[in-house]
Amino acid sequence: MALTGLLLVELGLYTSCFICGIITAASITIVQGNFGGRCILYGLVNYNTTASLIGVQSPSSSSLCYFVSAISVMVAVVCFSLSLYWLYSFCIDGEIRRERIWMNVTVALCGAFLFFLLITGCTLKIGRDSLCNSIIKNVPNITRCEEAQTRKWVSPLKAGRFYNNLQKAETAVWVNFFFWLIIGVLVIIQRRQGSGAKVIAGDYGGPAGGLFSDPGVTAAETEPFFNRPARPQ
C-alpha cells in the first residue's frame, strides 16, 4: 500500500515510542547508579538525627529496576527496527505493502506491549509513592518528597534529582502506553480498509457479478449460462 497519512502517523508514533523508551531506561539507570546500584523503588529510608543524614534502610531487589529498564529498551528497539524497516521499504520500492498477517502480528505486538507497559507504569507509580511515604514519615521537616533532593544523604549516595528522574521515567512510560494504544487503533483501521478494498475489487457488474469473483472470468463467458435461447416448442 502507498505511504498514506495513517502510516505516516504510525511512523511518527514509533519514533515517539522509541524516545519514550530511552528516557525511561536512562532515568531509571541514572537513579540506580546514584544510589550505588540499589533499586529504591518500594524502598525504606532511615534518618540519622546525629549527623542529619538520610540513608536507605531497605532497598528493593535490583531485578525490579532491571525489569523496568529491560521493558523500556525492548520497546525502543522494536520501534526503531520497525521505523527503519518501513522507511527502507519505501525508499527501495517507492511504496509500502502491508500484508494482513503482518497487521495481525502488529496488533498482537501492541497487546503485549500495552500489557507490559501497564505493569511497568504501575510499578513505577506505586514504587515511587512507597518510597516517598517512607521519606515523609521518617525524615523530619519534609512535607513533599522532592524536598529530599536538597537534603544530605549518607555517602556515597547521590540523591540529587532522584524524584525528578523517577517522575520523568513514569511519565514516559504512560506516554508510551498511550502511543501504543493509538498505534493499535491505526493498524486495525488499516486492516479493515484493506479488507474493504478486497471486497470492492471482487464485485463485478453484470448478471454474474453476484456469483463470480474471479477476475479471469469475462461477461462473454458467463452470458450463455444466463441468456440461453428458448427451446422450440
CORNORGI-V297997 format. One record per pair of residues at least 12 apart in sequence whose ideal C-beta (glycine too) atoms are under 10 Angstrom apart, sorted by sequence separation. I is the first residue (numbers start at 1). J is the second residue. D is the distance in Angstrom with one decimal. If there is no record, write none. Layout:
{{I/J/D} {I/J/D}}
This chain:
{{44/56/7.6} {45/57/5.9} {46/58/8.8} {86/98/9.1} {132/144/8.3} {133/145/8.4} {135/147/8.5} {136/148/8.6} {139/151/7.0} {149/161/5.9} {201/213/8.7} {202/214/8.5} {206/218/9.5} {207/219/7.8} {28/41/8.6} {43/56/5.8} {44/57/4.6} {45/58/8.6} {132/145/3.5} {135/148/5.0} {149/162/6.3} {202/215/7.9} {204/217/8.3} {206/219/4.9} {208/221/8.7} {209/222/9.5} {212/225/9.9} {43/57/7.8} {44/58/4.2} {45/59/9.6} {131/145/7.5} {132/146/8.7} {148/162/7.8} {149/163/5.6} {199/213/9.3} {201/215/8.0} {204/218/9.6} {205/219/8.6} {208/222/3.9} {211/225/9.3} {43/58/6.3} {44/59/8.2} {146/161/9.2} {148/163/7.0} {149/164/7.3} {198/213/9.7} {204/219/8.2} {207/222/6.9} {208/223/8.2} {211/226/9.4} {40/56/6.3} {42/58/8.8} {43/59/4.6} {44/60/9.3} {129/145/8.6} {132/148/8.2} {135/151/9.1} {146/162/9.2} {147/163/8.8} {149/165/9.8} {206/222/7.6} {207/223/7.4} {39/56/10.0} {42/59/8.4} {43/60/5.7} {128/145/7.9} {131/148/9.3} {145/162/9.2} {146/163/4.5} {206/223/8.5} {208/225/7.8} {38/56/6.0} {40/58/9.9} {41/59/8.5} {42/60/4.4} {145/163/5.3} {146/164/7.2} {204/222/9.5} {207/225/8.7} {208/226/7.0} {40/59/5.7} {41/60/5.4} {42/61/9.1} {144/163/8.9} {207/226/4.7} {36/56/8.6} {38/58/9.8} {39/59/5.7} {40/60/7.3} {41/61/9.4} {206/226/9.1} {207/227/7.7} {35/56/6.6} {38/59/3.9} {39/60/4.9} {145/166/9.1} {146/167/8.4} {37/59/9.2} {38/60/8.2} {39/61/6.5} {42/64/7.3} {145/167/9.3} {36/59/9.1} {38/61/9.7} {39/62/4.9} {41/64/5.7} {35/59/7.3} {38/62/7.0} {39/63/7.9} {40/64/9.9} {41/65/6.5} {82/106/8.3} {135/159/9.8} {37/62/6.4} {39/64/5.1} {40/65/8.4} {39/65/3.8} {32/59/9.6} {38/65/8.7} {39/66/7.9} {41/68/7.9} {82/109/9.0} {37/65/9.2} {39/67/9.5} {135/163/9.1} {39/68/8.8} {32/62/7.3} {35/65/9.7} {78/109/7.2} {131/162/8.8} {132/163/7.5} {32/64/9.9} {131/163/8.8} {32/65/5.0} {31/65/7.9} {32/66/8.6} {75/109/9.9} {78/112/10.0} {79/113/9.3} {128/162/9.6} {132/166/9.1} {78/113/7.7} {128/163/7.7} {131/166/7.9} {28/64/9.7} {29/65/8.0} {32/68/9.7} {28/65/5.4} {29/66/9.6} {32/69/8.3} {75/112/10.0} {28/66/8.8} {75/113/5.8} {128/166/4.8} {28/67/9.8} {29/68/9.7} {74/113/8.5} {127/166/8.1} {128/167/7.2} {25/65/10.0} {28/68/5.3} {29/69/6.1} {27/68/9.6} {28/69/5.1} {75/116/7.9} {125/166/9.6} {128/169/8.8} {27/69/9.3} {71/113/8.5} {74/116/8.1} {75/117/7.1} {124/166/6.7} {125/167/9.8} {128/170/6.6} {25/68/7.9} {26/69/8.8} {29/72/9.8} {124/167/8.9} {127/170/9.2} {24/68/7.0} {25/69/4.5} {28/72/7.6} {29/73/9.8} {72/116/9.6} {24/69/7.5} {25/70/8.2} {27/72/9.1} {71/116/5.0} {72/117/8.7} {75/120/9.2} {124/169/5.9} {125/170/5.8} {25/71/8.7} {26/72/8.8} {70/116/9.5} {71/117/7.0} {124/170/4.1} {24/71/8.3} {25/72/4.2} {26/73/9.8} {123/170/9.2} {124/171/9.2} {21/69/9.6} {24/72/3.9} {25/73/5.0} {68/116/10.0} {71/119/7.9} {72/120/7.1} {121/169/9.5} {122/170/9.6} {124/172/9.4} {125/173/8.9} {23/72/8.1} {24/73/8.7} {25/74/9.6} {67/116/9.2} {71/120/5.0} {120/169/9.1} {121/170/6.4} {124/173/6.1} {125/174/8.6} {21/71/8.3} {22/72/7.5} {25/75/9.3} {70/120/9.5} {120/170/8.9} {121/171/9.4} {123/173/8.9} {124/174/9.0} {21/72/4.4} {22/73/8.0} {24/75/8.6} {25/76/7.1} {68/119/9.2} {69/120/9.5} {121/172/9.5} {122/173/9.3} {20/72/7.8} {21/73/6.4} {24/76/8.6} {67/119/8.6} {68/120/5.3} {71/123/9.4} {121/173/4.4} {21/74/7.8} {22/75/9.6} {23/76/9.3} {67/120/7.6} {68/121/9.4} {120/173/5.2} {121/174/5.2} {21/75/4.4} {22/76/5.3} {119/173/9.8} {120/174/9.5} {121/175/9.8} {17/72/9.9} {20/75/7.9} {21/76/3.1} {68/123/6.2} {118/173/9.0} {121/176/8.5} {20/76/7.9} {21/77/8.0} {67/123/7.6} {68/124/6.5} {117/173/5.9} {118/174/9.3} {120/176/8.7} {121/177/6.1} {18/75/7.9} {19/76/8.0} {21/78/8.8} {22/79/9.8} {116/173/9.9} {117/174/8.1} {120/177/8.5} {17/75/6.1} {18/76/4.9} {21/79/6.8} {22/80/9.4} {65/123/9.4} {117/175/9.9} {17/76/7.3} {18/77/8.3} {20/79/8.8} {21/80/8.9} {64/123/7.0} {65/124/9.8} {68/127/8.8} {117/176/5.7} {118/177/6.4} {18/78/8.7} {19/79/8.8} {64/124/10.0} {117/177/4.3} {17/78/8.5} {18/79/4.1} {116/177/9.5} {117/178/9.4} {17/79/4.4} {18/80/5.1} {65/127/9.0} {114/176/9.6} {115/177/9.9} {117/179/9.6} {16/79/8.3} {17/80/9.3} {18/81/9.5} {60/123/9.9} {64/127/7.3} {113/176/8.2} {114/177/6.3} {117/180/6.6} {14/78/8.6} {15/79/7.1} {18/82/9.2} {113/177/8.3} {114/178/9.8} {116/180/10.0} {117/181/9.4} {14/79/4.4} {15/80/8.5} {17/82/9.3} {18/83/7.1} {13/79/8.4} {14/80/7.8} {17/83/9.4} {113/179/9.9} {114/180/5.5} {14/81/9.2} {15/82/9.8} {60/127/7.2} {113/180/5.1} {114/181/6.4} {11/79/9.8} {14/82/5.3} {15/83/5.9} {112/180/9.6} {113/181/9.7} {14/83/4.6} {111/180/9.2} {114/183/9.6} {13/83/9.7} {14/84/9.6} {60/130/8.9} {110/180/5.5} {113/183/8.8} {114/184/7.2} {11/82/8.3} {12/83/9.2} {14/85/9.9} {60/131/9.1} {109/180/8.8} {110/181/7.7} {113/184/9.0} {10/82/8.8} {11/83/5.9} {14/86/8.0} {59/131/9.5} {110/182/9.5} {10/83/9.5} {110/183/5.8} {111/184/7.2} {109/183/9.0} {110/184/3.7} {11/86/5.9} {56/131/9.3} {109/184/8.9} {110/185/8.9} {10/86/8.2} {11/87/7.4} {58/134/8.9} {107/183/9.3} {108/184/9.7} {110/186/9.6} {57/134/8.1} {106/183/7.7} {107/184/6.0} {110/187/6.9} {8/86/9.9} {56/134/9.6} {106/184/8.0} {107/185/9.9} {109/187/9.2} {110/188/9.1} {7/86/7.3} {11/90/9.2} {106/186/9.5} {107/187/5.5} {42/123/8.7} {54/135/7.4} {57/138/8.2} {106/187/4.9} {107/188/6.4} {41/123/6.8} {105/187/9.6} {106/188/9.4} {3/86/8.3} {7/90/8.9} {41/124/7.0} {55/138/9.9} {104/187/8.9} {3/87/9.6} {41/125/9.9} {42/126/7.5} {43/127/8.1} {54/138/8.3} {103/187/5.5} {104/188/10.0} {106/190/9.3} {107/191/7.5} {11/96/9.7} {41/126/8.3} {42/127/4.7} {43/128/9.9} {54/139/5.7} {102/187/9.4} {103/188/8.1} {106/191/8.9} {3/89/9.3} {41/127/3.0} {42/128/9.0} {44/130/8.3} {45/131/7.4} {53/139/10.0} {3/90/5.4} {40/127/8.1} {41/128/6.7} {42/129/9.3} {43/130/7.5} {44/131/8.0} {45/132/9.8} {52/139/9.7} {103/190/6.6} {104/191/7.5} {2/90/9.2} {39/127/8.4} {40/128/8.9} {41/129/9.8} {42/130/4.7} {43/131/5.1} {46/134/8.9} {47/135/9.0} {52/140/9.2} {54/142/9.1} {103/191/4.4} {7/96/6.4} {41/130/7.5} {42/131/6.8} {44/133/9.5} {45/134/5.1} {98/187/8.7} {102/191/9.8} {103/192/9.7} {40/130/9.7} {41/131/6.6} {44/134/4.8} {45/135/5.5} {47/137/9.8} {100/190/9.9} {3/94/8.9} {7/98/8.0} {40/131/5.6} {43/134/7.0} {44/135/9.3} {45/136/9.9} {47/138/5.2} {49/140/8.1} {100/191/6.4} {103/194/7.4} {2/94/9.0} {3/95/6.8} {4/96/8.8} {21/113/9.9} {28/120/9.8} {42/134/9.1} {43/135/9.4} {45/137/8.9} {46/138/6.0} {47/139/4.9} {98/190/6.7} {103/195/10.0} {2/95/5.3} {3/96/5.6} {24/117/9.4} {44/137/9.4} {45/138/5.7} {46/139/8.8} {47/140/7.0} {98/191/8.3} {1/95/7.0} {2/96/7.2} {40/134/9.6} {44/138/7.9} {45/139/6.8} {54/148/6.4} {100/194/6.3} {1/96/6.0} {2/97/9.4} {40/135/10.0} {47/142/9.4} {99/194/9.0} {100/195/7.6} {1/97/5.9} {10/106/9.1} {17/113/8.5} {21/117/9.4} {24/120/7.7} {28/124/8.2} {98/194/7.2} {1/98/5.6} {20/117/9.4} {24/121/9.5} {27/124/9.5} {54/151/5.7} {56/153/8.2} {72/169/8.1} {79/176/9.1} {1/99/9.9} {53/151/8.3} {54/152/7.0} {55/153/6.9} {56/154/7.7} {75/173/9.4} {100/198/9.1} {52/151/8.0} {53/152/5.4} {54/153/4.8} {55/154/4.0} {17/117/9.5} {24/124/8.2} {52/152/6.5} {53/153/6.3} {54/154/6.9} {55/155/9.7} {69/169/9.2} {72/172/7.8} {76/176/9.0} {79/179/9.1} {51/152/8.2} {53/154/4.9} {56/157/6.8} {68/169/7.4} {72/173/7.2} {75/176/6.4} {79/180/9.1} {82/183/9.5} {53/155/8.3} {55/157/7.4} {68/170/9.6} {71/173/8.5} {75/177/9.8} {45/148/8.1} {51/154/8.2} {54/157/8.0} {56/159/9.3} {47/151/9.3} {48/152/9.7} {53/157/9.0} {65/169/9.8} {72/176/7.7} {75/179/9.9} {79/183/9.3} {54/159/7.2} {68/173/8.0} {71/176/9.6} {75/180/7.9} {48/154/7.2} {47/154/10.0} {45/153/8.9} {46/154/9.1} {45/154/9.7} {45/159/9.6} {40/157/9.3} {35/153/8.8} {34/153/9.4} {36/155/9.9} {38/157/8.4} {40/159/8.9} {36/156/6.1} {35/156/9.1} {36/157/6.5} {34/156/9.1} {35/157/5.6} {36/158/8.8} {40/162/7.1} {34/157/7.0} {35/158/7.6} {34/158/4.1} {35/159/7.4} {33/158/8.5} {34/159/6.8} {41/166/7.8} {34/160/7.4} {40/166/8.2} {31/158/9.6} {34/161/8.4} {35/162/7.4} {30/158/9.7} {31/159/9.0} {34/162/6.5} {41/169/10.0} {31/161/8.5} {32/162/9.9} {30/161/8.3} {31/162/5.2} {34/165/8.5} {30/162/8.7} {31/163/9.2} {31/164/9.6} {32/165/9.8} {27/161/9.6} {31/165/4.9} {27/162/9.8} {30/165/5.6} {31/166/6.1} {29/165/9.4} {30/166/9.9} {27/164/8.7} {28/165/7.7} {31/168/9.8} {27/165/4.3} {28/166/7.9} {30/168/9.6} {31/169/7.9} {26/165/8.7} {27/166/7.1} {30/169/9.2} {27/167/8.7} {28/168/9.6} {29/169/9.5} {27/168/4.9} {28/169/5.3} {23/165/9.8} {26/168/9.1} {27/169/3.8} {28/170/9.8} {26/169/8.4} {27/170/8.8} {24/168/8.1} {25/169/8.2} {27/171/9.4} {28/172/10.0} {23/168/6.4} {24/169/4.6} {27/172/7.3} {28/173/9.9} {23/169/7.1} {24/170/8.2} {26/172/9.3} {27/173/9.9} {24/171/8.9} {25/172/9.1} {23/171/8.5} {24/172/4.5} {20/169/9.7} {23/172/4.2} {24/173/5.4} {22/172/8.5} {23/173/9.1} {24/174/10.0} {20/171/8.8} {21/172/7.6} {24/175/9.5} {20/172/4.3} {21/173/8.8} {23/175/9.0} {24/176/7.3} {19/172/8.1} {20/173/7.3} {23/176/8.9} {20/174/9.0} {17/172/9.7} {20/175/5.3} {21/176/6.3} {19/175/9.3} {20/176/4.0} {19/176/9.0} {20/177/9.0} {17/175/8.6} {18/176/9.3} {20/178/9.5} {16/175/7.7} {17/176/5.3} {20/179/7.1} {16/176/8.1} {17/177/9.5} {19/179/9.9} {20/180/9.6} {17/178/9.8} {16/178/9.8} {17/179/5.0} {13/176/9.9} {16/179/5.5} {17/180/6.4} {15/179/9.7} {13/178/9.6} {14/179/8.5} {17/182/9.9} {13/179/4.9} {14/180/9.6} {16/182/9.7} {17/183/7.7} {12/179/9.3} {13/180/7.9} {16/183/9.9} {13/181/9.8} {13/182/6.0} {14/183/7.4} {13/183/5.2} {10/182/8.5} {9/182/8.0} {10/183/5.9} {13/186/7.7} {9/183/8.9} {10/186/5.1} {9/186/6.4} {10/187/7.3} {6/185/9.9} {7/186/8.2} {6/186/5.4} {7/187/9.7} {10/190/8.2} {6/187/8.9} {6/189/6.5} {7/190/7.3} {6/190/5.7} {4/190/8.0} {6/193/8.3} {1/190/7.7} {4/193/8.9} {1/193/8.7} {1/194/7.2} {1/197/8.9}}
